[in-house]
Amino acid sequence: MRQFSELFATVVDGACALLRMDRAAPQQSVPGERRLQAALVPVRSLRPRHRWAVLAHLLGLSPRDRYLRFGYGAQDAQIEAYVSGLDFDRDQIYGVFNRRLHLIAVAHLAYGPQSDAKRGAEFGVSVSPNYRGKGLGAKLFARAQVHAQNHHVSQMFIHALTENGAMLKIARNAGATVQRFGSESDAYLELPSPTLTSRMSEAMDGQIADTDYRLKVQARQFWGLLDRVRTLRQRLRCWHGKASE
C-alpha cells in the first residue's frame, strides 16, 4: 500500500508540474531558445479517436472566432463537415489538453499534393477564449513547423483575414513574409532541410506530450475514484443512520 501511495504521489507531482507549465506565461523569444520554450507546453499529435474532441472545441468557438478561424461565419453543420473530413493520416492535427482532457487549442497542418515540385503545407489554428494570451498558437505553429521541415516541406503558408492580427503576428514572429490583398492576407515561410537537431526536437516534443497526456489520464482516473469512494461513504453513513433509528 505504501509503495502504491508513493507511486501515485510521483504521478500527481509530475502531472501538476506539467499542468503548471500549461498555464505558464509566454516568455520573450531569445535566439536559440524558441524550440525549448515551445516544448514546455505539451503539444500532442491527434489521432482519429480525438475527432469528437476537435469537434467539441470548434463548436465551442464564438461566431466571431469561427469567422476568424475559417474566413467565414461557419455554422455548426459546416464545422461538423470540416471535422468529418479531417484526414489524420495525410495531414497533421495537433492539440493542447487541459487538466480535464479538454482540447483548449487545435492546429491543422494540411499538406499539398505529393506531386508538387515545391511541396507546401497550410497552417490553421484556434485557441479557446480562456486560454489566449499564453502563446499557445505560437507553440502549435513551432511544433508544426518542425514537423513540416522534417518531412521535406519547403514552404508553410497561412491564409487569413487581414483583421486576424493574432494569426499574422504568429507568422511574422516566425520569420514569414506576409502579403496583404485587401481583406485577406497570405503568409509564406520558407523551410530549411531537416537536420539532426530538428528531428531530435520533434521526437522530444512528442515524448513530452505523450507523457503529459498519460499523467493527466491517470490523475483524472484517480480523482474519479476518490469521488466514487466519497459517494459510497456518504451512502453508507445514510444507511447506517437509518438502520440505527
WOBEL-V364493 format. One record per pair of residues at least 4 apart in sequence whose C-alpha atoms are under 6 Angstrom apart, sorted by the first residue. I is the first residue (numbers start at 1). J is the second residue. D is the distance in whole Angstrom. If there is no record, write none. Layout:
i;j;d
I;J;D
I;J;D
This chain:
i;j;d
15;215;5
21;40;6
21;41;6
22;41;5
25;134;5
26;134;5
26;135;5
29;34;6
38;139;5
39;205;6
42;209;4
43;95;6
43;96;5
43;209;6
44;94;6
44;95;5
44;209;5
45;93;6
45;94;5
46;93;5
46;94;5
47;88;6
55;59;6
61;65;6
66;70;6
66;73;6
66;74;6
67;71;5
67;72;5
67;73;4
74;78;6
80;84;6
87;91;6
91;109;6
91;110;5
91;111;6
92;109;5
93;107;6
93;108;5
94;106;6
94;107;5
95;105;5
95;106;4
96;103;6
96;104;6
96;105;5
97;101;5
97;102;5
97;103;5
97;104;6
98;102;6
104;127;6
104;128;5
105;126;6
105;127;4
106;125;6
106;126;6
107;124;6
107;125;4
108;123;6
108;124;5
109;122;6
109;123;5
110;121;5
110;122;5
111;121;4
112;120;5
112;121;6
119;153;5
119;154;6
120;153;6
120;155;5
120;156;6
121;156;5
122;156;6
122;157;5
122;158;6
123;158;5
138;170;6
141;145;6
148;153;5
149;153;5
149;191;6
149;194;5
150;194;5
154;190;6
154;191;5
155;189;6
155;190;5
155;191;5
156;188;6
156;189;5
157;187;5
157;188;4
158;186;6
158;187;5
159;185;6
159;186;5
160;184;6
160;185;5
161;183;6
161;184;4
161;185;6
162;183;5
162;184;5
162;185;5
165;169;6
171;176;5
172;176;5
176;187;6
176;188;5
176;189;4
177;187;5
177;188;5
178;186;6
178;187;4
179;185;6
179;186;5
180;185;4
181;185;6
197;201;6
236;240;6
